[in-house]
């Protein structure tokens, strides 16, 4: 750094006037004055010039900074006035390169993305708070530390429904097993009747006997298919009642139970805040808790009303469906085992049971390809 100062001093030691003549200052005096100017006051930024050390330069050997081509400089006069008033001395200025300013303008797509992200963050936050409150309430109820809202009449109806659904599922399972076993028996009777028919043609001495048995097995097979149709219709109706109608009501009951848990969680939170101090911050929290409590109370009451209505309609529908299906099952079974083919056919017509044609369960030749 000393070498650079000395080099600068050496270049500045020969003042050159406008005519290119050297001054009369001595070498030592000029060097001393220039060094003092560099070390003490520094160059004036408004009068900065570059001294050319070569030959063939501009007249006078001084190249003004305004003649240098480069990025344009924009001065801020207000900033300069403030700096002058705050710190007298060497003048200060601010500048910026034209065209280098970066405008961080947000595009509409970025704003939409940011809005979606904020909404998702808010929803996750609300979900976390709600989950925490409900989990706390659930453990408080389980360990006997918290209170819960109970509707004794509605809870009793819900328990009856769950018990009924369990028993009906058992009926459905047993009836399905009956269909499987009976279908196997009908297929066996069909195969046995075909065998008797074949033997009656190949055994002339036993043709009548084989023929009687073949006709009997074919009749049993026909009646068995009619009974299978009746039982299948019975199973289909029970399956719709259990796995659709009852399940839909139970889904509403699960929503009601979740709403009851949320309602009790926010109720407990409001009661806890009401027992605390009543400063300004607590009053704001109490108002917010009161608002959330009212929202979940309305939700709980709405779902309780929905459950009550669905239980009523389910009971009426269950009685109607089961009355019809149990009568069908009884008449079909009685007619089959009594050997009353006419009564069995009348039963199917009475309950609009349509039998599938033989071989309809088998895939077509196009589906097998």
C-alpha positions in Angstrom: 0.0 0.0 0.0 2.9 2.4 0.7 4.3 1.7 -2.7 0.9 2.6 -4.3 0.8 5.9 -2.3 4.4 6.7 -3.3 3.5 5.8 -6.9 0.5 8.1 -6.8 2.5 10.8 -5.2 5.2 10.4 -7.8 2.6 10.8 -10.6 1.1 13.8 -8.8 4.3 15.5 -8.0 4.6 17.3 -11.4 1.7 19.7 -11.8 0.8 20.4 -15.4 -1.0 23.6 -16.3 -3.3 24.2 -19.2 -0.4 25.0 -21.5 1.6 21.9 -20.6 4.4 23.8 -18.8 5.7 22.5 -15.6 5.3 24.6 -12.4 8.0 26.1 -10.3 7.5 24.0 -7.2 10.5 22.0 -6.0 10.3 18.2 -5.9 10.4 17.9 -2.1 7.8 20.6 -1.4 5.4 19.2 -4.0 5.7 15.6 -2.7 5.1 16.8 0.8 2.0 18.8 0.0 0.5 16.0 -2.1 1.1 13.4 0.7 -0.5 15.6 3.2 -3.5 16.1 0.9 -3.9 12.3 0.4 -3.4 11.3 4.1 -5.4 14.1 5.7 -8.3 15.4 3.6 -8.4 12.9 0.7 -9.5 13.8 -2.8 -12.6 15.8 -3.4 -15.1 13.4 -4.9 -16.8 16.2 -6.9 -13.5 17.2 -8.5 -11.9 13.8 -9.1 -9.6 13.6 -12.1 -7.2 11.0 -13.5 -3.7 12.1 -14.2 -2.3 10.4 -17.2 1.2 9.1 -16.8 1.8 8.4 -20.5 2.3 10.5 -23.6 -0.1 11.4 -26.4 -3.0 12.0 -23.9 -5.4 14.9 -23.9 -4.1 18.4 -23.7 -3.1 19.3 -20.1 -2.7 15.6 -19.2 -5.9 15.7 -17.1 -8.8 13.3 -18.0 -12.0 14.5 -16.3 -14.2 11.7 -15.0 -17.2 13.0 -16.9 -15.4 12.0 -20.1 -15.2 8.3 -19.1 -17.8 6.2 -20.9 -19.6 3.7 -18.6 -22.8 3.2 -16.7 -24.8 6.4 -16.2 -24.8 7.7 -12.6 -28.0 9.1 -11.0 -27.5 11.4 -8.0 -30.0 11.8 -5.2 -30.0 15.5 -4.3 -32.2 15.0 -1.2 -29.9 12.3 0.2 -26.9 14.5 -0.5 -28.4 17.5 1.3 -29.2 15.3 4.4 -25.7 13.9 4.4 -24.2 17.4 4.1 -26.3 18.6 7.1 -25.5 15.6 9.2 -21.7 15.3 8.6 -19.9 18.4 7.2 -16.8 17.6 5.4 -16.2 15.7 2.2 -19.3 15.7 0.2 -21.3 12.5 -0.1 -23.4 11.3 -2.9 -25.5 8.3 -3.7 -25.8 6.7 -7.0 -27.3 3.7 -8.7 -26.6 2.1 -12.0 -29.4 2.7 -14.5 -31.1 -0.5 -15.5 -29.7 -2.5 -12.5 -32.8 -2.1 -10.2 -34.7 -5.3 -9.6 -38.4 -5.0 -9.5 -39.7 -7.9 -7.4 -43.2 -7.8 -8.7 -45.3 -10.9 -7.8 -47.1 -12.5 -10.6 -50.8 -13.6 -10.2 -49.9 -17.3 -10.2 -47.4 -16.7 -7.3 -50.1 -14.9 -5.3 -52.6 -17.7 -5.9 -50.1 -20.3 -4.9 -49.2 -18.3 -1.7 -52.9 -18.0 -0.9 -53.5 -21.8 -1.3 -50.5 -22.5 1.0 -51.8 -20.1 3.6 -55.2 -21.7 3.6 -53.7 -25.2 3.9 -51.5 -24.0 6.8 -54.6 -22.6 8.5 -56.6 -25.8 8.0 -53.7 -27.9 9.4 -53.5 -25.6 12.4 -57.2 -25.8 13.1 -57.1 -29.6 12.7 -54.2 -29.9 15.1 -56.0 -27.8 17.8 -59.2 -29.7 17.4 -57.5 -33.1 17.5 -55.6 -32.1 20.7 -58.8 -30.9 22.4 -60.7 -34.1 21.4 -57.9 -36.4 22.5 -57.7 -34.7 25.8 -61.4 -35.0 26.3 -61.4 -38.7 25.3 -58.7 -39.5 27.8 -60.4 -37.5 30.5 -63.6 -39.4 30.0 -61.8 -42.8 29.9 -60.0 -42.1 33.2 -63.1 -40.7 34.9 -61.7 -37.1 35.1 -64.1 -35.4 32.7 -67.8 -35.2 32.1 -69.7 -36.2 29.0 -73.0 -35.3 27.5 -75.4 -38.3 27.6 -78.8 -38.8 26.0 -80.0 -42.0 27.7 -82.9 -42.7 25.4 -80.9 -42.2 22.2 -78.0 -44.2 23.6 -80.3 -47.1 24.3 -81.7 -47.1 20.8 -78.2 -47.0 19.4 -77.2 -50.1 21.5 -80.3 -51.9 20.3 -79.4 -51.1 16.7 -75.9 -52.4 17.0 -77.1 -55.6 18.6 -79.7 -56.1 15.9 -77.2 -55.6 13.2 -74.9 -58.2 14.7 -77.7 -60.8 14.9 -78.9 -60.0 11.3 -75.3 -60.4 10.1 -75.4 -63.9 11.7 -78.7 -64.7 9.8 -77.1 -63.5 6.6 -74.0 -65.7 7.1 -76.1 -68.8 7.9 -78.4 -68.2 5.0 -75.4 -67.8 2.6 -74.0 -71.1 3.9 -77.4 -72.7 3.3 -77.4 -71.5 -0.3 -73.9 -72.9 -0.9 -74.8 -76.3 0.6 -78.1 -76.5 -1.2 -76.6 -75.5 -4.5 -74.1 -78.4 -4.2 -77.0 -80.8 -3.5 -79.0 -79.5 -6.5 -75.9 -80.0 -8.7 -75.5 -83.5 -7.3 -79.2 -84.3 -8.0 -78.7 -83.0 -11.6 -75.7 -85.2 -12.1 -77.5 -88.2 -10.6 -80.6 -87.7 -12.8 -78.4 -87.5 -15.9 -76.6 -90.7 -14.9 -80.0 -92.5 -14.4 -81.2 -91.3 -17.8 -78.1 -92.7 -19.5 -78.3 -96.0 -17.7 -82.0 -96.4 -18.6 -81.1 -96.3 -22.2 -78.2 -98.7 -21.9 -79.9 -101.2 -19.6 -83.1 -102.5 -21.2 -83.9 -104.9 -18.3 -83.8 -101.9 -15.8 -85.1 -99.2 -18.1 -88.2 -98.5 -16.1 -86.5 -98.4 -12.7 -83.7 -96.1 -13.9 -86.4 -93.9 -15.7 -88.4 -93.5 -12.5 -85.4 -92.4 -10.5 -84.2 -90.1 -13.3 -87.6 -88.3 -13.3 -87.6 -88.0 -9.6 -84.1 -86.4 -9.4 -85.0 -84.0 -12.2 -88.1 -82.9 -10.4 -86.2 -82.5 -7.2 -83.5 -80.5 -9.1 -86.2 -78.2 -10.6 -87.8 -77.6 -7.2 -84.4 -77.1 -5.6 -83.6 -74.4 -8.2 -86.9 -72.7 -7.3 -86.0 -72.9 -3.6 -82.5 -71.5 -4.3 -84.1 -68.6 -6.1 -86.3 -67.8 -3.1 -83.4 -68.1 -0.6 -81.1 -66.0 -2.8 -83.8 -63.3 -2.9 -84.1 -63.5 0.9 -80.3 -63.2 1.3 -80.1 -60.3 -1.1 -82.8 -58.3 0.8 -81.2 -59.0 4.2 -77.8 -57.9 2.8 -79.3 -54.6 1.6 -81.0 -54.0 4.9 -77.8 -54.8 6.9 -75.0 -53.5 4.8 -76.7 -50.5 3.3 -79.6 -49.2 5.3 -78.3 -50.1 8.8 -74.8 -49.1 7.8 -75.9 -45.7 6.6 -77.6 -45.1 10.0 -74.5 -46.3 11.8 -72.4 -43.9 9.8 -74.6 -41.0 10.9 -74.3 -42.3 14.5 -70.5 -42.2 14.2 -70.6 -38.6 13.0 -72.9 -37.9 15.9 -70.5 -39.4 18.4 -67.6 -37.5 17.0 -69.7 -34.3 17.2 -70.6 -35.1 20.8 -66.9 -35.5 21.7 -66.0 -32.2 20.1 -68.9 -30.5 21.8 -67.8 -31.8 25.2 -64.1 -30.9 24.5 -65.0 -27.2 23.7 -67.5 -27.1 26.6 -64.8 -28.2 29.0 -62.4 -25.7 27.6 -64.9 -22.9 28.0 -65.7 -24.0 31.6 -61.9 -24.1 32.4 -61.4 -20.5 31.1 -64.5 -19.2 32.9 -63.0 -20.4 36.2 -59.7 -18.4 35.7 -58.9 -14.7 36.1 -60.9 -12.2 34.1 -58.2 -10.0 32.6 -58.4 -8.5 29.1 -56.5 -11.3 27.4 -58.6 -13.9 29.2 -61.8 -12.2 28.2 -60.8 -12.3 24.5 -60.0 -16.1 24.8 -63.4 -16.6 26.6 -65.2 -14.9 23.7 -63.4 -17.1 21.2 -64.1 -20.2 23.2 -67.8 -19.2 23.5 -68.0 -18.8 19.7 -66.4 -22.3 19.1 -68.6 -23.8 21.7 -71.8 -22.5 20.1 -70.6 -23.8 16.6 -70.0 -27.3 18.0 -73.2 -27.3 20.0 -75.3 -26.5 16.9 -73.5 -29.3 15.0 -74.1 -31.8 17.9 -77.8 -30.9 18.1 -78.2 -31.2 14.3 -76.6 -34.6 14.1 -78.6 -35.8 17.2 -81.8 -34.9 15.4 -80.6 -36.7 12.2 -79.9 -39.8 14.2 -83.3 -39.8 15.9 -85.0 -39.5 12.5 -83.0 -42.2 10.8 -83.5 -44.6 13.7 -87.3 -44.1 13.4 -87.3 -44.7 9.7 -84.9 -47.6 10.0 -87.2 -49.4 12.4 -90.2 -48.9 10.2 -88.3 -50.1 7.1 -86.8 -53.1 9.0 -90.3 -54.3 10.1 -91.7 -54.0 6.6 -88.7 -55.8 4.9 -88.4 -58.6 7.4 -92.1 -59.3 7.5 -92.1 -59.9 3.7 -88.8 -61.8 3.6 -89.6 -64.1 6.6 -92.9 -65.0 5.0 -91.2 -65.8 1.7 -88.6 -68.0 3.4 -91.2 -69.9 5.4 -93.5 -70.6 2.5 -90.7 -71.6 0.1 -89.1 -74.0 2.6 -92.5 -75.6 3.6 -93.6 -76.1 0.0 -90.3 -77.6 -1.1 -90.0 -80.2 1.7 -93.7 -81.0 1.4 -93.2 -81.7 -2.2 -95.8 -79.2 -3.2 -94.5 -77.9 -6.5 -97.6 -75.8 -7.2 -97.4 -74.0 -3.9 -93.7 -73.3 -4.4 -94.3 -71.8 -7.8 -97.2 -69.7 -6.3 -94.9 -68.4 -3.6 -92.3 -67.3 -6.1 -95.0 -65.5 -8.1 -96.4 -63.9 -4.9 -93.1 -62.3 -4.0 -92.0 -61.5 -7.5 -89.0 -63.8 -7.4 -87.6 -64.3 -10.9 -85.5 -67.4 -11.5 -82.4 -67.2 -13.6 -82.5 -69.4 -16.6 -80.2 -72.5 -16.5 -76.7 -71.7 -17.5 -77.1 -67.9 -17.1 -74.3 -67.9 -14.5 -71.8 -69.3 -17.0 -69.8 -66.8 -19.0 -70.6 -66.5 -22.7 -68.2 -67.8 -25.3 -67.3 -64.1 -26.1 -66.3 -63.5 -22.4 -64.2 -66.7 -22.4 -62.1 -65.5 -25.3 
